[in-house]
Amino acid sequence: MTKLDDRFYTVPELAKDLGITPRTIRFYEQKGLVNPQRAGTTRVYTRQDRAKLLIILRGKRLGFSLNEIADYLDLYDADPTQAEQIKMLLRRVRGRISDLEEQRQALDVTLDELRDIEQQSIDALEEKGINPDS
């Protein structure tokens, strides 16, 4: 029986395991974010490759660019203490939080303005004796 660390995944297995398409895995491979080994003509992915893909998917879900994710993964391989990786992550997460808070404020202003226009429209229609919901 093989140790868990020695497990290999094919593209279809890994795609199914992660809930993504094989095309997505190939895209990240083309971008150089993961570099699978070869078993003949078949690409095989290690447990570490799977972990990298999880980081990539989480990074994309949180709104980070592929370049930002690539920088993070480069440190993942280069820094055994992970100190620089964690510092970079902290800086980027703080920046992302700041960006999202600005977006939320802008959305709140837009929603308030739209609600005001909505109410003005309702009032104008009601003044004319027209049901605004018809």
N, CA, C and O atoms as a GROMACS GRO file, in nm:
protein
  536
    1MET      N    1   0.085  -0.119   0.000
    1MET     CA    2   0.000   0.000   0.000
    1MET      C    3   0.089   0.125   0.000
    1MET      O    4   0.188   0.130   0.072
    2THR      N    5   0.054   0.224  -0.080
    2THR     CA    6   0.134   0.346  -0.090
    2THR      C    7   0.099   0.442   0.023
    2THR      O    8  -0.014   0.448   0.071
    3LYS      N    9   0.200   0.516   0.062
    3LYS     CA   10   0.177   0.621   0.161
    3LYS      C   11   0.094   0.730   0.095
    3LYS      O   12   0.097   0.747  -0.027
    4LEU      N   13   0.020   0.805   0.178
    4LEU     CA   14  -0.062   0.914   0.128
    4LEU      C   15   0.020   1.016   0.051
    4LEU      O   16  -0.026   1.069  -0.050
    5ASP      N   17   0.144   1.045   0.098
    5ASP     CA   18   0.230   1.142   0.032
    5ASP      C   19   0.273   1.098  -0.107
    5ASP      O   20   0.309   1.181  -0.190
    6ASP      N   21   0.269   0.968  -0.134
    6ASP     CA   22   0.313   0.915  -0.262
    6ASP      C   23   0.200   0.906  -0.364
    6ASP      O   24   0.222   0.862  -0.477
    7ARG      N   25   0.081   0.945  -0.327
    7ARG     CA   26  -0.035   0.934  -0.415
    7ARG      C   27  -0.020   1.026  -0.535
    7ARG      O   28   0.024   1.140  -0.522
    8PHE      N   29  -0.058   0.976  -0.651
    8PHE     CA   30  -0.060   1.055  -0.773
    8PHE      C   31  -0.203   1.066  -0.823
    8PHE      O   32  -0.284   0.974  -0.806
    9TYR      N   33  -0.232   1.179  -0.886
    9TYR     CA   34  -0.364   1.203  -0.944
    9TYR      C   35  -0.349   1.228  -1.093
    9TYR      O   36  -0.255   1.295  -1.136
   10THR      N   37  -0.441   1.175  -1.170
   10THR     CA   38  -0.447   1.212  -1.312
   10THR      C   39  -0.531   1.340  -1.320
   10THR      O   40  -0.594   1.381  -1.223
   11VAL      N   41  -0.531   1.401  -1.438
   11VAL     CA   42  -0.610   1.524  -1.457
   11VAL      C   43  -0.758   1.499  -1.425
   11VAL      O   44  -0.816   1.576  -1.348
   12PRO      N   45  -0.821   1.395  -1.482
   12PRO     CA   46  -0.963   1.374  -1.452
   12PRO      C   47  -0.989   1.348  -1.302
   12PRO      O   48  -1.088   1.397  -1.246
   13GLU      N   49  -0.901   1.269  -1.238
   13GLU     CA   50  -0.919   1.242  -1.095
   13GLU      C   51  -0.910   1.370  -1.012
   13GLU      O   52  -0.992   1.394  -0.923
   14LEU      N   53  -0.810   1.449  -1.042
   14LEU     CA   54  -0.789   1.572  -0.967
   14LEU      C   55  -0.903   1.671  -0.992
   14LEU      O   56  -0.949   1.738  -0.900
   15ALA      N   57  -0.946   1.680  -1.116
   15ALA     CA   58  -1.057   1.770  -1.149
   15ALA      C   59  -1.183   1.731  -1.071
   15ALA      O   60  -1.250   1.816  -1.014
   16LYS      N   61  -1.213   1.602  -1.070
   16LYS     CA   62  -1.331   1.554  -0.998
   16LYS      C   63  -1.316   1.580  -0.848
   16LYS      O   64  -1.410   1.624  -0.782
   17ASP      N   65  -1.198   1.553  -0.795
   17ASP     CA   66  -1.170   1.571  -0.653
   17ASP      C   67  -1.188   1.717  -0.610
   17ASP      O   68  -1.238   1.744  -0.500
   18LEU      N   69  -1.147   1.810  -0.696
   18LEU     CA   70  -1.152   1.953  -0.662
   18LEU      C   71  -1.278   2.023  -0.711
   18LEU      O   72  -1.301   2.140  -0.680
   19GLY      N   73  -1.361   1.951  -0.787
   19GLY     CA   74  -1.484   2.011  -0.838
   19GLY      C   75  -1.461   2.114  -0.946
   19GLY      O   76  -1.534   2.212  -0.955
   20ILE      N   77  -1.360   2.092  -1.028
   20ILE     CA   78  -1.329   2.182  -1.139
   20ILE      C   79  -1.318   2.099  -1.266
   20ILE      O   80  -1.328   1.976  -1.263
   21THR      N   81  -1.298   2.167  -1.377
   21THR     CA   82  -1.285   2.094  -1.504
   21THR      C   83  -1.138   2.062  -1.532
   21THR      O   84  -1.048   2.131  -1.484
   22PRO      N   85  -1.115   1.958  -1.610
   22PRO     CA   86  -0.977   1.929  -1.653
   22PRO      C   87  -0.915   2.049  -1.726
   22PRO      O   88  -0.795   2.074  -1.715
   23ARG      N   89  -0.998   2.121  -1.800
   23ARG     CA   90  -0.949   2.240  -1.872
   23ARG      C   91  -0.891   2.344  -1.775
   23ARG      O   92  -0.791   2.409  -1.805
   24THR      N   93  -0.955   2.359  -1.660
   24THR     CA   94  -0.906   2.454  -1.559
   24THR      C   95  -0.767   2.413  -1.511
   24THR      O   96  -0.679   2.498  -1.498
   25ILE      N   97  -0.748   2.286  -1.486
   25ILE     CA   98  -0.616   2.236  -1.442
   25ILE      C   99  -0.512   2.262  -1.551
   25ILE      O  100  -0.401   2.308  -1.522
   26ARG      N  101  -0.548   2.234  -1.673
   26ARG     CA  102  -0.454   2.256  -1.784
   26ARG      C  103  -0.421   2.405  -1.799
   26ARG      O  104  -0.308   2.441  -1.830
   27PHE      N  105  -0.520   2.490  -1.777
   27PHE     CA  106  -0.497   2.634  -1.784
   27PHE      C  107  -0.392   2.676  -1.681
   27PHE      O  108  -0.299   2.749  -1.714
   28TYR      N  109  -0.407   2.630  -1.557
   28TYR     CA  110  -0.311   2.666  -1.453
   28TYR      C  111  -0.174   2.607  -1.481
   28TYR      O  112  -0.071   2.664  -1.445
   29GLU      N  113  -0.172   2.491  -1.546
   29GLU     CA  114  -0.044   2.432  -1.588
   29GLU      C  115   0.020   2.520  -1.695
   29GLU      O  116   0.140   2.546  -1.689
   30GLN      N  117  -0.057   2.564  -1.793
   30GLN     CA  118  -0.004   2.650  -1.900
   30GLN      C  119   0.050   2.781  -1.844
   30GLN      O  120   0.146   2.836  -1.897
   31LYS      N  121  -0.013   2.830  -1.738
   31LYS     CA  122   0.032   2.954  -1.674
   31LYS      C  123   0.154   2.932  -1.584
   31LYS      O  124   0.208   3.028  -1.528
   32GLY      N  125   0.196   2.806  -1.570
   32GLY     CA  126   0.314   2.775  -1.490
   32GLY      C  127   0.289   2.771  -1.341
   32GLY      O  128   0.384   2.774  -1.262
   33LEU      N  129   0.163   2.765  -1.301
   33LEU     CA  130   0.132   2.763  -1.158
   33LEU      C  131   0.147   2.623  -1.098
   33LEU      O  132   0.176   2.609  -0.979
   34VAL      N  133   0.128   2.523  -1.179
   34VAL     CA  134   0.154   2.384  -1.137
   34VAL      C  135   0.233   2.316  -1.248
   34VAL      O  136   0.215   2.345  -1.366
   35ASN      N  137   0.321   2.227  -1.209
   35ASN     CA  138   0.407   2.157  -1.304
   35ASN      C  139   0.401   2.007  -1.275
   35ASN      O  140   0.482   1.956  -1.197
   36PRO      N  141   0.306   1.938  -1.336
   36PRO     CA  142   0.292   1.795  -1.306
   36PRO      C  143   0.409   1.713  -1.361
   36PRO      O  144   0.481   1.754  -1.452
   37GLN      N  145   0.423   1.597  -1.302
   37GLN     CA  146   0.520   1.501  -1.352
   37GLN      C  147   0.456   1.426  -1.468
   37GLN      O  148   0.336   1.438  -1.493
   38ARG      N  149   0.536   1.350  -1.537
   38ARG     CA  150   0.484   1.270  -1.648
   38ARG      C  151   0.506   1.122  -1.617
   38ARG      O  152   0.610   1.081  -1.567
   39ALA      N  153   0.405   1.044  -1.650
   39ALA     CA  154   0.417   0.899  -1.648
   39ALA      C  155   0.385   0.855  -1.790
   39ALA      O  156   0.270   0.829  -1.824
   40GLY      N  157   0.488   0.847  -1.870
   40GLY     CA  158   0.468   0.826  -2.014
   40GLY      C  159   0.412   0.953  -2.073
   40GLY      O  160   0.474   1.059  -2.064
   41THR      N  161   0.294   0.943  -2.134
   41THR     CA  162   0.231   1.062  -2.191
   41THR      C  163   0.125   1.122  -2.098
   41THR      O  164   0.063   1.224  -2.130
   42THR      N  165   0.106   1.059  -1.983
   42THR     CA  166   0.004   1.105  -1.888
   42THR      C  167   0.064   1.200  -1.786
   42THR      O  168   0.169   1.172  -1.728
   43ARG      N  169  -0.003   1.312  -1.766
   43ARG     CA  170   0.040   1.404  -1.660
   43ARG      C  171  -0.014   1.352  -1.528
   43ARG      O  172  -0.132   1.316  -1.517
   44VAL      N  173   0.073   1.348  -1.429
   44VAL     CA  174   0.030   1.305  -1.296
   44VAL      C  175   0.065   1.414  -1.195
   44VAL      O  176   0.170   1.477  -1.202
   45TYR      N  177  -0.024   1.431  -1.102
   45TYR     CA  178  -0.011   1.537  -1.002
   45TYR      C  179   0.009   1.476  -0.865
   45TYR      O  180  -0.054   1.376  -0.831
   46THR      N  181   0.097   1.537  -0.788
   46THR     CA  182   0.127   1.489  -0.653
   46THR      C  183   0.032   1.556  -0.553
   46THR      O  184  -0.048   1.642  -0.588
   47ARG      N  185   0.044   1.514  -0.430
   47ARG     CA  186  -0.033   1.576  -0.321
   47ARG      C  187   0.004   1.725  -0.309
   47ARG      O  188  -0.082   1.808  -0.279
   48GLN      N  189   0.130   1.757  -0.332
   48GLN     CA  190   0.174   1.897  -0.326
   48GLN      C  191   0.111   1.978  -0.441
   48GLN      O  192   0.072   2.093  -0.422
   49ASP      N  193   0.101   1.918  -0.560
   49ASP     CA  194   0.034   1.984  -0.671
   49ASP      C  195  -0.113   2.011  -0.637
   49ASP      O  196  -0.167   2.117  -0.668
   50ARG      N  197  -0.175   1.913  -0.574
   50ARG     CA  198  -0.315   1.929  -0.532
   50ARG      C  199  -0.327   2.045  -0.433
   50ARG      O  200  -0.419   2.126  -0.444
   51ALA      N  201  -0.233   2.053  -0.338
   51ALA     CA  202  -0.234   2.163  -0.240
   51ALA      C  203  -0.218   2.298  -0.311
   51ALA      O  204  -0.285   2.395  -0.275
   52LYS      N  205  -0.130   2.304  -0.411
   52LYS     CA  206  -0.112   2.427  -0.487
   52LYS      C  207  -0.240   2.465  -0.559
   52LYS      O  208  -0.278   2.582  -0.561
   53LEU      N  209  -0.306   2.368  -0.618
   53LEU     CA  210  -0.432   2.396  -0.687
   53LEU      C  211  -0.537   2.449  -0.589
   53LEU      O  212  -0.614   2.538  -0.624
   54LEU      N  213  -0.540   2.395  -0.470
   54LEU     CA  214  -0.633   2.447  -0.369
   54LEU      C  215  -0.603   2.592  -0.335
   54LEU      O  216  -0.694   2.673  -0.319
   55ILE      N  217  -0.474   2.625  -0.325
   55ILE     CA  218  -0.433   2.764  -0.298
   55ILE      C  219  -0.475   2.853  -0.415
   55ILE      O  220  -0.527   2.963  -0.394
   56ILE      N  221  -0.454   2.806  -0.537
   56ILE     CA  222  -0.491   2.884  -0.656
   56ILE      C  223  -0.642   2.910  -0.657
   56ILE      O  224  -0.686   3.023  -0.678
   57LEU      N  225  -0.719   2.806  -0.635
   57LEU     CA  226  -0.865   2.819  -0.639
   57LEU      C  227  -0.915   2.912  -0.528
   57LEU      O  228  -1.006   2.992  -0.550
   58ARG      N  229  -0.856   2.901  -0.412
   58ARG     CA  230  -0.896   2.990  -0.302
   58ARG      C  231  -0.857   3.134  -0.333
   58ARG      O  232  -0.935   3.227  -0.310
   59GLY      N  233  -0.737   3.152  -0.386
   59GLY     CA  234  -0.691   3.285  -0.424
   59GLY      C  235  -0.782   3.349  -0.526
   59GLY      O  236  -0.817   3.466  -0.513
   60LYS      N  237  -0.821   3.274  -0.628
   60LYS     CA  238  -0.911   3.327  -0.730
   60LYS      C  239  -1.047   3.361  -0.669
   60LYS      O  240  -1.105   3.465  -0.699
   61ARG      N  241  -1.098   3.273  -0.584
   61ARG     CA  242  -1.228   3.297  -0.519
   61ARG      C  243  -1.225   3.425  -0.435
   61ARG      O  244  -1.326   3.495  -0.424
   62LEU      N  245  -1.108   3.456  -0.376
   62LEU     CA  246  -1.094   3.574  -0.292
   62LEU      C  247  -1.058   3.699  -0.372
   62LEU      O  248  -1.045   3.808  -0.316
   63GLY      N  249  -1.041   3.683  -0.503
   63GLY     CA  250  -1.021   3.798  -0.590
   63GLY      C  251  -0.877   3.834  -0.620
   63GLY      O  252  -0.850   3.944  -0.668
   64PHE      N  253  -0.784   3.744  -0.592
   64PHE     CA  254  -0.644   3.772  -0.623
   64PHE      C  255  -0.615   3.739  -0.769
   64PHE      O  256  -0.676   3.649  -0.827
   65SER      N  257  -0.522   3.813  -0.829
   65SER     CA  258  -0.485   3.789  -0.968
   65SER      C  259  -0.395   3.666  -0.977
   65SER      O  260  -0.340   3.620  -0.878
   66LEU      N  261  -0.383   3.613  -1.098
   66LEU     CA  262  -0.293   3.499  -1.118
   66LEU      C  263  -0.149   3.537  -1.089
   66LEU      O  264  -0.072   3.455  -1.038
   67ASN      N  265  -0.110   3.661  -1.120
   67ASN     CA  266   0.027   3.705  -1.088
   67ASN      C  267   0.050   3.707  -0.937
   67ASN      O  268   0.156   3.665  -0.890
   68GLU      N  269  -0.047   3.755  -0.862
   68GLU     CA  270  -0.034   3.756  -0.715
   68GLU      C  271  -0.025   3.614  -0.661
   68GLU      O  272   0.054   3.585  -0.571
   69ILE      N  273  -0.107   3.527  -0.716
   69ILE     CA  274  -0.104   3.386  -0.672
   69ILE      C  275   0.029   3.323  -0.709
   69ILE      O  276   0.085   3.247  -0.630
   70ALA      N  277   0.081   3.352  -0.828
   70ALA     CA  278   0.210   3.297  -0.871
   70ALA      C  279   0.322   3.343  -0.778
   70ALA      O  280   0.408   3.263  -0.741
   71ASP      N  281   0.322   3.472  -0.741
   71ASP     CA  282   0.423   3.522  -0.647
   71ASP      C  283   0.417   3.446  -0.515
   71ASP      O  284   0.520   3.410  -0.458
   72TYR      N  285   0.297   3.424  -0.468
   72TYR     CA  286   0.277   3.352  -0.343
   72TYR      C  287   0.328   3.207  -0.354
   72TYR      O  288   0.395   3.157  -0.264
   73LEU      N  289   0.296   3.142  -0.465
   73LEU     CA  290   0.340   3.004  -0.485
   73LEU      C  291   0.492   2.994  -0.499
   73LEU      O  292   0.552   2.896  -0.456
   74ASP      N  293   0.554   3.096  -0.559
   74ASP     CA  294   0.700   3.097  -0.569
   74ASP      C  295   0.762   3.095  -0.430
   74ASP      O  296   0.861   3.025  -0.406
   75LEU      N  297   0.705   3.172  -0.339
   75LEU     CA  298   0.756   3.171  -0.200
   75LEU      C  299   0.725   3.039  -0.131
   75LEU      O  300   0.801   2.995  -0.045
   76TYR      N  301   0.616   2.977  -0.168
   76TYR     CA  302   0.576   2.848  -0.113
   76TYR      C  303   0.687   2.746  -0.135
   76TYR      O  304   0.718   2.664  -0.048
   77ASP      N  305   0.747   2.753  -0.255
   77ASP     CA  306   0.856   2.660  -0.288
   77ASP      C  307   0.990   2.704  -0.231
   77ASP      O  308   1.073   2.620  -0.197
   78ALA      N  309   1.014   2.835  -0.220
   78ALA     CA  310   1.147   2.888  -0.188
   78ALA      C  311   1.174   2.905  -0.040
   78ALA      O  312   1.290   2.901   0.001
   79ASP      N  313   1.072   2.925   0.042
   79ASP     CA  314   1.091   2.961   0.182
   79ASP      C  315   1.040   2.851   0.275
   79ASP      O  316   0.920   2.842   0.302
   80PRO      N  317   1.131   2.766   0.324
   80PRO     CA  318   1.087   2.656   0.411
   80PRO      C  319   1.023   2.703   0.542
   80PRO      O  320   0.941   2.632   0.600
   81THR      N  321   1.059   2.823   0.589
   81THR     CA  322   0.999   2.873   0.713
   81THR      C  323   0.860   2.932   0.688
   81THR      O  324   0.781   2.948   0.781
   82GLN      N  325   0.833   2.965   0.565
   82GLN     CA  326   0.708   3.026   0.519
   82GLN      C  327   0.687   3.166   0.576
   82GLN      O  328   0.578   3.221   0.563
   83ALA      N  329   0.788   3.224   0.639
   83ALA     CA  330   0.774   3.357   0.697
   83ALA      C  331   0.746   3.462   0.590
   83ALA      O  332   0.655   3.543   0.606
   84GLU      N  333   0.824   3.462   0.482
   84GLU     CA  334   0.802   3.560   0.376
   84GLU      C  335   0.668   3.539   0.308
   84GLU      O  336   0.600   3.634   0.271
   85GLN      N  337   0.632   3.414   0.293
   85GLN     CA  338   0.504   3.380   0.232
   85GLN      C  339   0.390   3.436   0.318
   85GLN      O  340   0.294   3.493   0.265
   86ILE      N  341   0.399   3.419   0.447
   86ILE     CA  342   0.294   3.466   0.537
   86ILE      C  343   0.289   3.619   0.539
   86ILE      O  344   0.181   3.678   0.542
   87LYS      N  345   0.407   3.684   0.537
   87LYS     CA  346   0.410   3.831   0.533
   87LYS      C  347   0.346   3.882   0.405
   87LYS      O  348   0.267   3.977   0.408
   88MET      N  349   0.379   3.820   0.292
   88MET     CA  350   0.320   3.860   0.165
   88MET      C  351   0.168   3.840   0.169
   88MET      O  352   0.092   3.926   0.127
   89LEU      N  353   0.127   3.726   0.221
   89LEU     CA  354  -0.016   3.697   0.231
   89LEU      C  355  -0.086   3.804   0.315
   89LEU      O  356  -0.192   3.853   0.277
   90LEU      N  357  -0.027   3.839   0.427
   90LEU     CA  358  -0.086   3.939   0.514
   90LEU      C  359  -0.101   4.073   0.442
   90LEU      O  360  -0.207   4.136   0.450
   91ARG      N  361   0.004   4.116   0.372
   91ARG     CA  362  -0.004   4.243   0.297
   91ARG      C  363  -0.114   4.238   0.191
   91ARG      O  364  -0.192   4.332   0.177
   92ARG      N  365  -0.119   4.129   0.118
   92ARG     CA  366  -0.217   4.118   0.010
   92ARG      C  367  -0.359   4.106   0.065
   92ARG      O  368  -0.453   4.163   0.009
   93VAL      N  369  -0.374   4.034   0.174
   93VAL     CA  370  -0.507   4.021   0.234
   93VAL      C  371  -0.554   4.157   0.286
   93VAL      O  372  -0.670   4.194   0.266
   94ARG      N  373  -0.467   4.230   0.350
   94ARG     CA  374  -0.505   4.363   0.399
   94ARG      C  375  -0.543   4.455   0.283
   94ARG      O  376  -0.639   4.531   0.292
   95GLY      N  377  -0.467   4.447   0.175
   95GLY     CA  378  -0.500   4.527   0.056
   95GLY      C  379  -0.634   4.488  -0.002
   95GLY      O  380  -0.713   4.575  -0.041
   96ARG      N  381  -0.661   4.359  -0.008
   96ARG     CA  382  -0.789   4.310  -0.062
   96ARG      C  383  -0.905   4.353   0.026
   96ARG      O  384  -1.010   4.394  -0.024
   97ILE      N  385  -0.887   4.344   0.158
   97ILE     CA  386  -0.991   4.390   0.250
   97ILE      C  387  -1.020   4.538   0.228
   97ILE      O  388  -1.136   4.579   0.223
   98SER      N  389  -0.915   4.617   0.215
   98SER     CA  390  -0.931   4.760   0.192
   98SER      C  391  -1.007   4.786   0.062
   98SER      O  392  -1.099   4.868   0.058
   99ASP      N  393  -0.969   4.716  -0.044
   99ASP     CA  394  -1.037   4.732  -0.173
   99ASP      C  395  -1.186   4.695  -0.162
   99ASP      O  396  -1.272   4.767  -0.213
  100LEU      N  397  -1.214   4.585  -0.096
  100LEU     CA  398  -1.353   4.541  -0.082
  100LEU      C  399  -1.435   4.636   0.003
  100LEU      O  400  -1.553   4.659  -0.025
  101GLU      N  401  -1.372   4.693   0.108
  101GLU     CA  402  -1.444   4.790   0.191
  101GLU      C  403  -1.477   4.915   0.110
  101GLU      O  404  -1.585   4.972   0.125
  102GLU      N  405  -1.384   4.958   0.024
  102GLU     CA  406  -1.412   5.073  -0.064
  102GLU      C  407  -1.526   5.040  -0.160
  102GLU      O  408  -1.614   5.124  -0.184
  103GLN      N  409  -1.525   4.920  -0.215
  103GLN     CA  410  -1.632   4.878  -0.306
  103GLN      C  411  -1.766   4.874  -0.233
  103GLN      O  412  -1.869   4.915  -0.288
  104ARG      N  413  -1.764   4.824  -0.108
  104ARG     CA  414  -1.888   4.818  -0.030
  104ARG      C  415  -1.943   4.958  -0.007
  104ARG      O  416  -2.063   4.981  -0.020
  105GLN      N  417  -1.855   5.053   0.027
  105GLN     CA  418  -1.899   5.191   0.048
  105GLN      C  419  -1.959   5.249  -0.080
  105GLN      O  420  -2.062   5.315  -0.076
  106ALA      N  421  -1.894   5.224  -0.192
  106ALA     CA  422  -1.946   5.272  -0.320
  106ALA      C  423  -2.081   5.209  -0.351
  106ALA      O  424  -2.171   5.276  -0.402
  107LEU      N  425  -2.096   5.080  -0.322
  107LEU     CA  426  -2.224   5.013  -0.343
  107LEU      C  427  -2.333   5.071  -0.252
  107LEU      O  428  -2.446   5.091  -0.296
  108ASP      N  429  -2.298   5.098  -0.127
  108ASP     CA  430  -2.394   5.156  -0.034
  108ASP      C  431  -2.443   5.292  -0.084
  108ASP      O  432  -2.562   5.321  -0.078
  109VAL      N  433  -2.352   5.374  -0.135
  109VAL     CA  434  -2.389   5.505  -0.189
  109VAL      C  435  -2.481   5.487  -0.310
  109VAL      O  436  -2.583   5.555  -0.321
  110THR      N  437  -2.446   5.395  -0.399
  110THR     CA  438  -2.527   5.370  -0.518
  110THR      C  439  -2.665   5.317  -0.480
  110THR      O  440  -2.766   5.361  -0.535
  111LEU      N  441  -2.670   5.224  -0.386
  111LEU     CA  442  -2.799   5.170  -0.342
  111LEU      C  443  -2.886   5.278  -0.280
  111LEU      O  444  -3.006   5.284  -0.307
  112ASP      N  445  -2.827   5.362  -0.197
  112ASP     CA  446  -2.903   5.472  -0.136
  112ASP      C  447  -2.960   5.564  -0.244
  112ASP      O  448  -3.077   5.604  -0.236
  113GLU      N  449  -2.880   5.596  -0.344
  113GLU     CA  450  -2.926   5.683  -0.452
  113GLU      C  451  -3.038   5.618  -0.532
  113GLU      O  452  -3.137   5.683  -0.566
  114LEU      N  453  -3.023   5.489  -0.562
  114LEU     CA  454  -3.127   5.417  -0.636
  114LEU      C  455  -3.257   5.408  -0.556
  114LEU      O  456  -3.365   5.423  -0.612
  115ARG      N  457  -3.245   5.385  -0.426
  115ARG     CA  458  -3.366   5.378  -0.341
  115ARG      C  459  -3.436   5.515  -0.337
  115ARG      O  460  -3.558   5.522  -0.336
  116ASP      N  461  -3.357   5.621  -0.336
  116ASP     CA  462  -3.413   5.756  -0.338
  116ASP      C  463  -3.488   5.780  -0.470
  116ASP      O  464  -3.599   5.833  -0.470
  117ILE      N  465  -3.426   5.740  -0.581
  117ILE     CA  466  -3.491   5.756  -0.712
  117ILE      C  467  -3.617   5.669  -0.718
  117ILE      O  468  -3.719   5.711  -0.772
  118GLU      N  469  -3.608   5.550  -0.663
  118GLU     CA  470  -3.725   5.461  -0.661
  118GLU      C  471  -3.840   5.528  -0.587
  118GLU      O  472  -3.953   5.529  -0.635
  119GLN      N  473  -3.812   5.584  -0.470
  119GLN     CA  474  -3.916   5.648  -0.391
  119GLN      C  475  -3.972   5.771  -0.462
  119GLN      O  476  -4.093   5.794  -0.460
  120GLN      N  477  -3.886   5.850  -0.525
  120GLN     CA  478  -3.932   5.966  -0.602
  120GLN      C  479  -4.025   5.923  -0.716
  120GLN      O  480  -4.125   5.989  -0.744
  121SER      N  481  -3.990   5.813  -0.780
  121SER     CA  482  -4.072   5.762  -0.890
  121SER      C  483  -4.208   5.715  -0.840
  121SER      O  484  -4.311   5.742  -0.901
  122ILE      N  485  -4.208   5.644  -0.726
  122ILE     CA  486  -4.333   5.598  -0.666
  122ILE      C  487  -4.420   5.719  -0.631
  122ILE      O  488  -4.539   5.722  -0.663
  123ASP      N  489  -4.360   5.816  -0.565
  123ASP     CA  490  -4.435   5.936  -0.525
  123ASP      C  491  -4.494   6.007  -0.646
  123ASP      O  492  -4.610   6.048  -0.644
  124ALA      N  493  -4.414   6.021  -0.753
  124ALA     CA  494  -4.461   6.090  -0.874
  124ALA      C  495  -4.578   6.016  -0.937
  124ALA      O  496  -4.675   6.078  -0.981
  125LEU      N  497  -4.570   5.883  -0.943
  125LEU     CA  498  -4.680   5.805  -1.000
  125LEU      C  499  -4.805   5.814  -0.914
  125LEU      O  500  -4.916   5.828  -0.966
  126GLU      N  501  -4.787   5.806  -0.783
  126GLU     CA  502  -4.902   5.812  -0.692
  126GLU      C  503  -4.970   5.949  -0.700
  126GLU      O  504  -5.093   5.958  -0.689
  127GLU      N  505  -4.892   6.056  -0.718
  127GLU     CA  506  -4.949   6.190  -0.732
  127GLU      C  507  -5.039   6.199  -0.856
  127GLU      O  508  -5.135   6.276  -0.859
  128LYS      N  509  -5.008   6.119  -0.956
  128LYS     CA  510  -5.087   6.117  -1.080
  128LYS      C  511  -5.200   6.015  -1.072
  128LYS      O  512  -5.273   5.995  -1.169
  129GLY      N  513  -5.213   5.949  -0.954
  129GLY     CA  514  -5.319   5.851  -0.937
  129GLY      C  515  -5.291   5.718  -1.004
  129GLY      O  516  -5.383   5.642  -1.032
  130ILE      N  517  -5.165   5.692  -1.029
  130ILE     CA  518  -5.126   5.567  -1.096
  130ILE      C  519  -5.062   5.475  -0.993
  130ILE      O  520  -4.978   5.516  -0.914
  131ASN      N  521  -5.105   5.349  -0.997
  131ASN     CA  522  -5.047   5.249  -0.908
  131ASN      C  523  -4.907   5.216  -0.957
  131ASN      O  524  -4.892   5.169  -1.070
  132PRO      N  525  -4.804   5.241  -0.876
  132PRO     CA  526  -4.665   5.217  -0.921
  132PRO      C  527  -4.631   5.069  -0.942
  132PRO      O  528  -4.532   5.038  -1.008
  133ASP      N  529  -4.711   4.979  -0.888
  133ASP     CA  530  -4.679   4.836  -0.899
  133ASP      C  531  -4.758   4.765  -1.008
  133ASP      O  532  -4.757   4.642  -1.016
  134SER      N  533  -4.826   4.842  -1.092
  134SER     CA  534  -4.905   4.777  -1.197
  134SER      C  535  -4.835   4.783  -1.329
  134SER      O  536  -4.886   4.733  -1.429
   0.00000   0.00000   0.00000
